[in-house]
Amino acid sequence: MSVLPDEDYQHSFGLKAGSAEKFFAPTARRAELLAERRHWLRNDTARCAALLPGAEPLLEETIALAREWNSLPDGDGRAALRAASSVHSDSPSLAQRGPTDLADCLALGEAWEPDYLLLKRDATTQRFHLLGGCVCFPSSWRFEEKVGQPLEVIHTPVPHLNEQLVSPIHNFLSRLKPGVAWCRANWGLSRSPELNQHPARGLPKLRPPLRADEVWLRVEDQALVALPQSGGVLFGIRIALHRLDELARDPDARAGLRRALVSMPAEMAAYKRIDAVREAVVGLL
């Protein structure tokens, strides 16, 4: 498993060139994932979706790219997107923020398997801000509290991220070229196999004692794609879950996770909420 190499833990940007068309393409789990996305976008819209003023051109360009990548339902344009959406413009939440544009944002959120975020650089600060998107499957973070914020605020809880990586990240995003997706993976541990791990759901937390069949490796595959016409960046996130007892059958994955846990700095273990169970999980491996 490439996200768990046999090396000491390090928090790095670690981007590799990939295919945006492949990242956003439908998979064998399409029906299952889209059904769950529709559920959350219908029943918890305010936590899952937003579109701030100024994000409309980013969304327009993202929809155009989605059509170009053949990752949308049959048909073309907004009409096909809305036909796939179960959220309509008479919803009160839509009326508060411009029904037409947010309806498109929600419809894309129901047509795509990955979550997506829309980023744009502020002309004054030259920092990238989160202006909107759809996040149905957050990994214990609150999308609704991050919208409108710069990367520094979005990543404030991550130990040492600002001082080590924020300036290089901003510089990298400002130099993104069209036609390629820049991909990376991130991981954490969870006691729940739920895709949607918004803190408001109160899902079970990692606490000892633990069995190997109730610990899950949660992998976020991420992709950054330039939106050259609007001056923005599309950020896609896919979630994969691997139960610990099943992962442990792979000697390489088992060794990689064990080494990462043993070598992880204490402050990073606390950030990932695994400090209280790190030794227990290492023992299970």
C-alpha positions in Angstrom: 0.0 0.0 0.0 1.8 3.2 -1.2 0.3 5.3 1.5 2.2 3.2 4.1 5.8 2.9 2.9 8.4 1.2 5.0 9.9 4.4 6.4 9.6 6.6 9.5 6.5 8.8 9.6 6.8 12.3 8.1 4.2 14.9 7.2 4.9 16.0 3.7 3.1 17.5 0.7 4.3 14.6 -1.5 2.4 15.3 -4.7 2.7 13.2 -7.9 1.3 13.9 -11.3 -1.8 11.9 -12.2 -4.9 11.9 -14.3 -7.9 14.1 -13.4 -10.1 12.2 -15.7 -9.2 9.0 -13.9 -9.6 10.5 -10.4 -13.1 11.7 -11.0 -14.2 8.8 -13.2 -17.1 6.5 -12.0 -16.1 3.3 -10.2 -17.8 0.0 -9.4 -19.2 1.6 -6.2 -20.9 4.5 -8.1 -24.5 3.6 -7.2 -23.7 3.0 -3.5 -21.6 6.2 -3.1 -24.0 8.4 -5.0 -27.0 7.1 -3.0 -25.2 8.1 0.2 -24.1 11.4 -1.1 -27.8 12.2 -2.1 -28.8 11.3 1.4 -26.5 13.7 3.1 -27.0 16.5 0.6 -30.8 16.2 1.1 -30.8 15.9 4.8 -27.8 17.9 6.0 -27.2 20.5 3.2 -25.8 23.3 5.4 -23.0 21.0 6.7 -22.2 19.5 3.3 -22.3 22.3 0.7 -21.7 26.0 0.2 -20.9 28.4 -2.6 -19.7 31.9 -1.7 -19.9 34.9 -4.0 -17.0 34.8 -6.4 -17.0 31.0 -6.6 -19.5 30.9 -9.5 -16.8 31.0 -12.3 -14.8 28.2 -10.5 -18.0 26.1 -10.5 -18.7 26.9 -14.1 -15.2 25.8 -15.2 -15.4 22.7 -13.0 -18.7 21.6 -14.6 -17.2 22.1 -18.0 -14.2 19.9 -17.1 -16.5 17.3 -15.7 -18.3 17.1 -19.0 -14.9 17.0 -20.8 -13.9 14.0 -18.6 -17.2 12.2 -19.2 -17.7 11.9 -15.5 -21.3 13.2 -15.5 -24.6 11.5 -16.2 -25.7 11.2 -19.8 -26.6 14.6 -21.3 -24.9 17.9 -21.3 -24.9 21.2 -19.4 -26.7 22.2 -16.2 -30.0 20.6 -17.2 -28.5 17.2 -17.0 -26.8 17.9 -13.7 -30.0 19.1 -12.1 -31.9 16.1 -13.5 -29.5 14.0 -11.5 -30.0 16.0 -8.4 -32.6 15.5 -5.7 -32.1 19.0 -4.3 -34.3 21.7 -5.9 -34.2 25.4 -6.0 -37.3 25.8 -3.7 -35.2 24.6 -0.8 -34.9 27.3 2.0 -31.2 26.7 2.2 -30.8 27.5 -1.5 -32.9 30.6 -1.4 -30.5 32.1 1.2 -27.4 31.8 -1.0 -28.6 32.2 -4.6 -30.6 29.2 -5.7 -29.3 28.7 -9.2 -25.6 28.5 -8.5 -25.9 26.5 -5.3 -28.3 24.1 -7.1 -25.5 23.5 -9.6 -23.0 23.0 -6.8 -25.3 20.4 -5.1 -26.1 18.7 -8.4 -22.4 18.2 -9.1 -22.0 16.9 -5.5 -24.6 14.3 -6.4 -23.2 13.4 -9.8 -19.6 12.9 -8.6 -18.3 10.2 -6.3 -15.5 12.3 -4.8 -16.0 15.3 -2.5 -14.8 18.5 -4.1 -13.6 21.9 -2.9 -13.1 25.1 -4.9 -10.1 27.3 -4.0 -9.1 30.8 -5.3 -6.3 33.1 -4.6 -7.2 36.4 -2.9 -6.0 39.3 -5.0 -4.8 41.3 -1.9 -3.2 38.6 0.3 -2.2 36.3 -2.5 -3.4 33.4 -0.3 -5.8 30.7 -1.4 -9.2 30.7 0.2 -11.9 28.0 0.3 -14.9 29.4 -1.6 -17.2 26.4 -1.8 -17.8 22.8 -2.8 -19.5 19.7 -1.5 -18.1 17.6 1.3 -20.3 14.6 2.2 -17.6 12.4 3.7 -15.4 14.6 6.0 -12.7 13.0 8.2 -13.7 14.5 11.5 -13.7 18.2 10.4 -16.4 20.8 9.8 -16.5 21.9 6.2 -19.1 24.6 7.1 -16.7 26.3 9.4 -13.8 26.3 6.9 -15.7 28.0 4.0 -14.2 31.4 3.3 -11.1 30.7 5.3 -7.5 30.7 3.9 -5.4 27.6 4.1 -3.6 28.8 7.2 -6.8 28.8 9.1 -8.1 25.6 7.5 -4.9 23.7 8.6 -4.3 25.5 11.9 -4.7 22.3 14.0 -2.1 20.4 12.1 1.2 20.5 14.1 3.9 22.5 12.4 2.1 22.5 9.0 1.9 26.3 8.8 5.5 27.0 9.5 6.8 24.1 7.3 4.4 23.8 4.4 1.9 26.7 4.0 4.1 29.0 1.9 5.3 26.2 -0.4 1.7 25.0 -0.8 0.5 28.5 -1.8 3.4 28.8 -4.2 2.7 25.4 -5.7 -1.0 26.1 -6.1 -0.3 29.4 -7.9 1.9 27.6 -10.4 -0.4 24.7 -11.2 -0.6 24.0 -15.0 -3.8 22.8 -16.7 -4.1 19.2 -18.0 -2.8 17.3 -15.1 -3.9 16.3 -11.6 -1.5 16.5 -8.7 -2.2 13.7 -6.3 -1.3 12.7 -2.8 -2.7 10.5 -0.1 -3.3 11.0 3.6 -4.4 8.6 6.3 -5.8 8.2 9.8 -7.4 5.6 12.1 -11.0 5.4 13.0 -13.3 3.2 15.1 -16.1 3.6 12.5 -16.5 2.4 8.9 -18.8 5.4 8.2 -17.8 7.5 5.2 -19.4 10.6 6.8 -17.4 11.3 10.0 -18.6 14.8 10.7 -18.0 15.6 14.4 -21.7 16.4 14.9 -22.6 12.7 14.3 -21.0 11.6 17.5 -19.5 8.4 16.1 -17.5 6.0 18.3 -14.0 7.2 19.2 -10.8 5.2 19.4 -10.3 4.2 23.1 -8.8 1.1 24.6 -9.5 -1.7 24.8 -9.7 -2.4 21.0 -10.1 -5.4 18.8 -8.5 -5.5 15.3 -11.9 -5.8 13.7 -13.1 -2.5 15.1 -10.2 -0.3 13.9 -10.2 1.1 10.4 -7.4 2.7 8.4 -9.1 5.7 6.6 -7.2 6.8 3.5 -7.9 10.1 1.7 -6.8 10.2 -1.9 -6.6 13.8 -2.9 -6.2 15.6 -6.3 -5.4 19.2 -7.2 -6.5 20.4 -10.6 -5.9 23.9 -12.1 -8.9 26.0 -13.2 -6.9 28.4 -15.5 -9.9 30.4 -16.9 -11.3 31.3 -13.5 -7.9 31.4 -11.7 -8.9 28.8 -9.2 -8.1 25.3 -8.0 -10.3 22.2 -7.9 -9.5 19.9 -4.9 -11.0 16.4 -5.0 -11.1 13.9 -2.1 -11.9 10.2 -2.2 -12.2 8.0 0.9 -11.1 4.4 1.2 -11.5 2.3 4.3 -9.5 -0.8 5.3 -10.3 -2.8 8.5 -7.2 -3.4 10.5 -7.5 -7.2 10.8 -7.8 -7.4 7.0 -5.0 -4.9 6.3 -2.7 -6.9 8.7 -2.8 -9.9 6.3 -0.7 -7.8 3.9 2.9 -8.0 5.3 4.0 -4.8 3.6 1.0 -2.7 4.7 1.3 -4.1 8.3 5.0 -3.3 8.5 4.4 0.2 7.0 1.6 1.1 9.4 3.5 -0.3 12.4 6.6 1.7 11.6 4.6 4.9 11.0 2.8 4.6 14.3 6.0 3.9 16.3 8.0 6.8 14.7 5.1 9.4 14.6 5.8 12.5 16.7 3.6 12.8 19.8 2.0 16.0 18.7 1.0 14.4 15.3 -0.4 11.4 17.1 -2.5 13.7 19.3 -3.7 15.6 16.2 -4.8 12.3 14.6 -6.5 11.4 17.8 -4.6 8.2 18.1 -2.2 9.0 21.0 -4.3 7.1 23.6 -4.5 4.0 21.4 -1.2 4.0 19.5 0.5 1.3 21.6 -2.6 -0.8 21.5 -2.8 -0.6 17.7 0.9 -1.4 17.4 0.3 -4.4 19.6 -2.6 -5.6 17.3 -0.2 -5.4 14.3 
